[in-house]
Amino acid sequence: MKAKILNYILATVLLILVIKMVYKEKPVHQIVVKQEKGTQNADDKQTFQVETTHQAWVWLTVAEGKRLIAKGLKEYPPIKERLKNGYILITKGTTNTYVAEEFLNDSIMNGDFVLGRILPAGRNVKLKRGQKRKEIVFKNGAVLDTAYQDILNDMKEGDIVMKGANIINYKKNQAGILIGHPTAGTTGVLAPMVKERKLRLIIPVGLEKESSQDIDMLSQFTKIPHDGVEKKMPYIWSIKGELFTELEAIQQFANVQTMHIASGGIGGAEGAVTICIRGSKEEVEKALAVVKSVQGEPSFVR
C-alpha cells in the first residue's frame, strides 16, 4: 500500500514538472524601491511587478515622436467614439500640426497651424507660411468650416479638446503653457469652457518637454512681478488634462508596457527620447513595427 502511495506521489510530481516544461510560466519579479535616508519622503516605497517576457528599446527624435503621437491619437478609443458622435477641437501647435495632418489626411505647411514657437536664438530660422488655417473642428466626424469660438457653447460633457503644452511633469500628470498674450490667447478662451462644460482635455505632448519641476509651483513662480531685461518673459499657465505622449501612442497599437528611460542624443537626435517596451514577443514586435513606421520623419523646420 505504501509503495502504491509513493508511486502515485512520484507520478504526480513528474506530471507537474512536465506541465511546467511545456507551459513555461511567465517570470514575475517584484521590485521594491525605497528612498535613501535623509532624502525627501525617505519612508516612501514603490513596489511594482514585472510579468512580461520580452523587451525592446527604441529612440525617437522630436519629429518622430510628434508623428507617432498623432498616429496614436487617431487610434485612441475615446477619440474614435467622439468622431462618430460629438465634437473634437484641434487647436494650433507644432505637435497638433501632425495631429491635424493625420486626422485630415492632408499635408500642412509647417507654419500654417502654429502660433507661439521657440526657434534657435542665434540663427535666422523661420517658419514657412502659406495658407493660414483656423483651429480644426469635427462634428460627428465631419470637418466644420467655422471658428472654434462659435461651437464652444454647443460642446457637451465628454467632447474633446486637444491642446499642446510647453512643459510637463509626467509623474504628476501636469502640463504648462507659456503665455505671452495679454488675454492668454486660445488657452484663456478654452480653459474656463473646459471646466464649465466638463470637456475632455487631451494634451498631445512629446516627452522632450518633461521636467522634474512641479508645474503648479512654476506657474506661481513665473507670475511674480519683476522688471524685464530685454524681451518680456511669458508666464506659465498650469492646465489640467490628460497627457498623451509617445508612451500612450505606442500602447494604442500593442498590448505592452512602455517607460521613458533616457533622453537626448546627437546628430539630429538632440531632444530624442529613449523608450523601453515590454510585453509578449508578439506584442513587442507590433510596437516595434509602428515605431519603425515613423522613423525617418523629417524635422519640423526643414
N, C-alpha and C positions, 0 to 999 in steps of 0.2 A: 504493500500500500504506500509506504514511504517513498519507494522508488518511483511509483507512478506519479506521486505528487511532485517529486523532484524533477522528473522528466517534463511534466506539464509546465512547471515554472521556467525551466530552461527553454522550452519551446516558445513560451510567451515572450521571454526576453529576446530570443533570436528574432521573433516576428517583429517586435518593436524596433530592433536595430535595422532590419531590412526595410521597414516602412520609412524610417528616418533617412536611410541612404537613398531611397527612391524619391521621396518628397523632402528635399532639403528645407529645413526651417530657415526663415529669414533671420539674420542676426539682429539681436536687439541690444543696443548699447545704451546704458543710462549714464548721462554726463551731468555732474553737479559742479557748477561754477560758483565759487564763493569769493567775495571781495576780500582783499588783504586788510589786515588790521591797520587802523589809522586812516583808512580811506572813508569817503562818504558812504553811508549805508553798508558798513562793514558786516553787519549781521544778515544782510540780504543774500539769498541763494537763488540761483536759476537752475532748474532741473528740466532736462528735456531728453527724449528718447529718439534714437536713430534706428529706424526699422527698414531702411532702404537697402538695396543690394548693389546698385551700380551708381557711378557718378561720372560727371564730366565737368570741365571748366572751360568757360568761353569769355572772350573780352569783346566789348562793343565800343566803337568810337561814339562821340556825342551824336553825330548824324545817324549812325546805325541804330542807336538807342531810340532816337525820336521816331524813326521809321517803324521799328519794332513795336513801340508803344501805340502808334497809330493803327497798326495791323491788329494788335491785341484788342484794342477798344472796339473794333468792328466785330469781333467775335464775343464780346462780353455780354452775357445773357441779359442783364438789366437794360443795356442799350438796344439789343435786338428786340426786346419786348416793347420799348418805347418807340422804336421805329415803326412798329405795327400799330401802336395806339398811344399817341401822346406827342408831346413836344420835346425836341432836343435843340439846344442852342450851343453852337460852337463859337467861342469868342476868338479874337485875334491873338496871335502869338507865334513864336517860332515852332515850338512843338505842335501847336494847333494848326500850323500850315500843313504839316504832314498828315494830321488828322483830317483836315479838310480835303486834301488830295485823295486819301483813301475812301472817304465817305462820298465824295463827288465823282470818284474815278476820273480825275482831271489833274493836269499839271498846273501849278500855280507859281508865278514868278516870285522869287524869294522875298521881295519887299512888298508885295501886294496885300499880304494878310498879317502885317506886323505893325505894332505901334511902338512901344518902348523897346530899346535894344541896347546891348553893350557890345561895342566893337573895339578893336585894339586902339589904344590911345595914341600910340606913336606911329601909326601907319594910316595912309589915306585909303581906307577901305569903306566902300559904300554899298548899300543895298540897291539892286536894280528895281525900279518901279515902272510898272506899265499900267494895267487896269486896277484902279483902287477898288477893293472889294469890301462889301459890307460883312458884318458878322453873319454866320450861316444859321438859318432857322429851318428845321424839319418839323413838319406836322404830318403824323401818320405815314412817315417815310417819304413824303414829297417835300421838295425844297420850296419855301415861300419867298417870293420877291418882295420882302418887306423889311423895314428896320426892326431890329430886335426889341426896341423900346415899345413898339406897337403891339407886341404879343405877350408882354410880361404879365399883364392883368388876366390873360386867358390861360396862363400856365397854372397847373394844379399840382397838388402834393404828389411827389414822385417823378414829375417831369424833370428832365436832366439839363443842367448847365455844365459845360466843360470850360474851365478856366485854368490857364497855366500858372506857374509860380516862379519866383526868383531864388527861393531858398526853402529847404525842407529839413525837418528833423524826423527821419523815417520812424524811429523807435517810438516817438511821442505822437505820431500821426499829425504833425504840424506843418503848416506851409505859410510862407510870407510873400508879399508882393511889394516891389519898390514903387512908391507913389511920388510922382513929381507934379502932377496936375493939381491945380487949386481945389477942384471939386472931386478929386480921386478918380476921375475918368470912369472907365467901364466898371471897375470894382465898386466905386461909390454908388453907381446905379444898381448893380446886381446884388450886393451884399444884403441890403435891407429886404429885397424881394425874396431872396433865397430863404432868409429866416422867417419872414412873414408868411410866405406861401408854402413853406416846408418843401422846397425844391431839393433835388438831389444834386449836390455839387461834386463833380468828379474833377480831379486835378491831374491832368496828364503832365508828368514832370520826370525828367531824367535824373538818375542817381548822381550825376556830376554836381547837382545842386545840394547834395547832402551836407549838413552841418551838425556839429555836436551842441550848438547853442540852443537854448530854449527860445523859440520864436516869439512867444508872448513877451518874454523879457526884452528881446531885441526890439520889438515894436515900441515898447515904452522907452527904451534907451534912445532910439533914433528920434523920438519926439521931444527930447529935452532941448530947450532953446539954446542956440549957440550963434555967435557971429560967424558968417560964412567967409571962407577964403577961396577965391576964385569961384568955381561953379557952385550953385546952390545944391545942397545934398538932399536927396529924397529920403523919405521915411518908409518904414516897413509897416504894412497893414497885415496883421495876422488873420488868416482865413481858416475856417473850419470846414473840412470836406473830406473826400475820400481820395487818398493818394493812389495814383495809378502809374507805376514805374515799369522799368524793364522786367522786374520780378513778376509783377502781376500779368504783364503781357505774355511772358513765356508760359505761364500757367493756364492761359486760355487755349493752348494748343496741345498740352500734355499734362498728365496727372503726375506732377513732380513737385519736389521741394526746391526752392530757389533761395540763395543767400548771397548778398553782396560781400565779397571777401577782399577786394583790393580796388585801388583807384589809380588812374594816371598811366602815363606811357610816354613814348617819344615818336618822332617821325610821322606825326599826324594823329597819334593816339593820346595826345595830351587831353586830359579830361575823360579818358575812357574809363569804363567800369568793368571789373572782372567779377564773374558770377559763377558760383558753384551750383550745379544742377544734380539732384539726386532722385532716384526712383528705380523702377524696374528697368531692365535693359531696353525693352521695347519703348517705354515712355521717355526715357532719356534720349533715345535715338529720334523720337518725334520732336522733342525740344531742340535737339541739335539741328534738325532739318530746317526748322523755322528760323533759327539764328543764322544759319548759313545763307538763307534766302535774302537777308538784309545786309550781309557783309559785303563791303564794296560800295555802299551808299556814299555818294559824293558829299563833301562838306556843304553846309547850308549856303555859305558865301563862296561861290565858285570863282 
